[in-house]
Amino acid sequence: MRNLLRADFFRIFKHKLSLVSLIIAVVFPVALAGIFFGLKKLLTFGDADVETDLGMLLNAHAVVSSTFSFTNNFGIVMPIFATIIIMADINSGTIRNKIILGYSRHKIFASHFLTSLVYCLVLMTVYAGMTVLWSVLFFGKGEITREHAMSLLYFFILGLLLFAMVSVICTSLSLLTFHNVGAIILTLVICMGLGLATSLISAFDYSKFEHVMHFIPTFVVNIFQMKEISLTMFIEALVGTVAFGGLFYILGTFGFARKDLK
């Protein structure tokens, strides 16, 4: 297993897309916070500090709350990057060589998942950190209550777990399809489908099914834009995200173990 991990990490390290994605993770938050700040200034009437309703929504919280969205910003391209990097090992034919050398398919799957997990979490941590930094520099930190600080912590934990789930989805679909475009399209359909579905649901009154909805991955992260994340919401979302990711891992590893490699 150690040799598999070493080889997979080396493949990711030398892949040009790793550097490109890191640059995007560092640069994009500056542009995003700058755009929000510029729009806020444009929506200010004259020299007075009077803003439109839209201008009031353009603040540090608005920028940060979009960090882990699947439907905009870095969240759209991360699943694509992760899938392409995993597919590089498949396209080169080295997976067949690993099997010939005696490595079990479950270990091969686990190695790809762990390297994809580290890749996603490192990039999203850099992206989230830079987003917070530039949001504060442009808009100021404002008044932060204990409740808001805890809600922000829950948001970042759930957001990173969400992209840990993405790494499972990318790994599973890549090793089950062995097809670049197909794996990317399926990954995007699942991720963006979850993002769009939760955005639509959050626009309606879901009070009757509130606790059920919290188990849907992305839901609590989406509603962070509108209200604080409580401990109960955090635990429910945590269970839902881990369960969803675990299901994909089981389907992926056992599906890959049965796959006919021609």
Phi, psi and omega in degrees: 000322181298319179294323178296314180297318180299316181293319182289321177293323178294322178297317179293319183298320184273350181290131182299330182294334178297316179291318179299313182294326178293319178298316179298319181296331180274320187276321186301319179301326178296313181296318182296310179297323179295319178296314179299317181294318179296317178297322179298319179293322180294332182271005177272132182277114175057219181268350181281151179275054179248124185241156174286171178300322179294318180299326179295334181276347181271095183212183182299321180298321180296320180292312183294322184293346178268001187304313188255022180285140177275348187256359175203173175061212186292337182297337179286317187274338182302313178300326179293312180301312183298319180294316180300318181293321177293318182295338179300323179288325180289315183295330181281348179082007183288339178297318178298322178296322179296320179293319178298324180286353174105004178285137179288153181294328178295322178289322177297316178298314181299321180295316178296320179295314183296319179290322176294321178299311180298317179301311181295315184291321179297312182295317181290328176293316177298313181298314180296317179297317179293325179296315178297315181303308184286332176295317179292320180295322181281317189250345186086158184277340180066193180271124182246113177277167178298319180297318180291323179297317178293320178298320179294320177297313178301320181300315182289322177296313180294322179298316179292322176297326178299320180276345167292321175297322178299320180296326176292315181298314180300314181297313182299310184291326178294314184279347176268328184263326185055034184222118185306298185296317181299315180296318180295314181297314180296319179297315180294321180299315181293310184294309181291328176298316177297316180298314181293319181298315181290328176295319179292317181296318182293344179280348181249171178279107183249022186303325181291333183241025188306309185290330176292316181298328182295339179281348179283123177304141180086341188294308182295323177298322179294316185281356174300335178296334187253329182206170182290152175266119180275169178298320179297315178298319181299313182295317180297316179293324178299313180297316181297317182293315179296319180295317180296315178295320179297321178298316178295324179295314180298313179298320182291311185291321179283328175294319178293324179296332181263355185293137177274111180266107182268000000 
